[in-house]
Amino acid sequence: LATTEVSDFTVCFTYCLCTLSKITSKAYDSLFSATALVGKSLGNIMEKILDISVDLDKWKESLPESFKPGKDILISFRGQKPSDNALIVQCIIDEARSQLLLLHFSYFFHVMIVNRMAFKVPWNAMMNKKQPTQDEEIQKSTNSYLRCLDAARQILRLTRYLSKGMTHMINVCLFYPISAFI
């Protein structure tokens, strides 16, 4: 889709955002709602985190190559004629780049906040007497911590795509990079 029609890009972008929203809903219900973690052991919480992480990975792999987070954001559209107004074409490309950037920011933000839960949950669940699976849970927590850090780094790397013309994305310009630092 890096070189496709504008309408195809818009439909694909909308579909990608909607499917990511389903994963967001699942994450909210199982990790972030008021009663989601009440009475849950660290093992149960880690299972939920891993389940959502797998969903995020599957979502990323299902995207067209030019949409995948972590890839360079390159946009051009077929059907451009030399007689086309260059300014209008550039505005359309800039808007598409902004939307794709938003999709990448959203994905890495979701990876970051879901995996951050591995070290934000009450650790008193692990302070009970040693269980045989405790070492495995610590390893899973460590992996989640590393995924969270990598996602934060990716968010900071994505800021290189922000430009002066993206003033309509001021919330993205501030929210995602700042959340990567926190």
N, C-alpha and C positions, 0 to 999 in steps of 0.2 A: 503493500500500500504506500510505499514511499513515493512512487510515481503513479498516481491513480487520479480518478476524478474526485472533485470536491465532495459531491454527494455521497460517494462510497466511503470516503474518509469520515464524514460526519456520522453515518450509520454505524460504521465499525467502532468509532470512538464512543458513541452512545451505548452500544452493546457492551463494550469493555467496562465502562463505568458502572452500568447496571449490574453486571455480574460481580464486580468488586463490591458493590453495595450489598449484595446478598451475603458475602463473606463478612462484611462489616456488621451486619445484623446478627449473624451467628456469633461473632466475637463478643458483641455487646451482651447477647443473651447468656453466653456461657462463661464470660470472664468479667464483664464490667458492670452488670446490673447489680442492684443493691443486695440481692440475695444469692447471687451466682456462686460465691465462694464460701457461703456459710456452711460450716460443718464438713468441708471438703479437706481431704488430706493433701499433702504436697504431691503425692503420686497422682491423685485425681486431677489436680490443677495442671500438672505437667502433661498429662494425657490430653487435656483440652488445648493447651498451648501447642503441643505437637500436631494435634488434629487440624487446628486452624492454620498452622504453618504449612502443613501439607496442602491444604486447600489453596493457600496463597501461591505456593510453588506450582501447583497444577494450573491455576489461573494464569500465571505468568507464562508457562509453557504453552498454553492454548492460544496465546496472542499471536498475531502476525509478526513476523520477524522485525519489521520496522517499528512496531509498537512496544516491543519487549523492554521493560525497565532494565537499565544497565547498558543498553545499546545507545549509540549516538543518535541524537535527534536530528534527522535529516528529512526535510520535506520539500517536495516539488510535485507539481501536478501536470498530468498529460493534457493535451489540448490547448496549451498556451500558444497563441499565434503572435508573430512579431507585431501585428497591429493592435494587440491587446494593450490596454493602458497598464504600463509597467507598475504604476503606483497601486492600482487596484489589485493586481496580481500579487504584489509584495505584501499588501495588507492581508490578503487571504492566506498566504503562506505564513505570515507572522501569527495570525489567529490560530491556524492549525498547529504551529509550533507551541503556542501557549497552551492549547488544549492537551497536546501530547506531554508537555512538561508537567501539567497538572496531574495527568494520569501517572506519570513516573513518581512525582512527589507523593501522591496518594498511596501508591503501592509500598514504597519504602517506609512511609509513615506507619502504615498498618503493620508491616513486618516489625518495625521498631517497637510500637506500643504493645503488640501481642507478646513479643519475646521479652519485653521489659517486665512483664508480669512474673516471670520466673524468679526475679530477685526483689519484687515488690510485695510478694505474698507473705503472710505471717510465717516467719521462720521457726516459730515454736513447734510447728508440725514436725520439723526435723530434730528438735531438741529432745524429743522423747527418746526412750531407750533405742539403741541401735537396732535397726531392722536389716534384714539381709539385702533389701533392695535400696537402701539408703545411698550406697556408693553409686548405683546406677542413676538415682534421682539427682545426685550432685553432678554427675557427668551431663545429664540432660540439661540441668540448670546452667552449667558452664557453656554448653552449646548454644542455648538460648541467649545467654549474655553476649556471646561472640556474634550471633546473628543480629542482635540489637545494635551493637557497636558498628557492624558493617553497614547496616541500613542507615544509621546516623551519618556515617562517612559518605555514603552514596547521596544522601540528601544535600550534604555540603558540596559535593562535586557537581550536583545538578545546578547549583547557583550560577555556574559559568554560562548557562543558557539564558539567564535573565538579562534583559536588555532595557534600555531607556524607554523603548516603545511599549513596554508591558505595564504601564501604570495602572491599567484596569485589573491587574493581578496583584495589587499591593498586599492583599491578605496572604497570598502565596509567598510573596517576596519577604514577608516578615514571619509568618507563622511556621512554615516548615523548617527553615534554617535555624530559627530560635529553638524550636522543639528538638532539633538534633543535638543542641548543646545541653539541654536540660536532662 
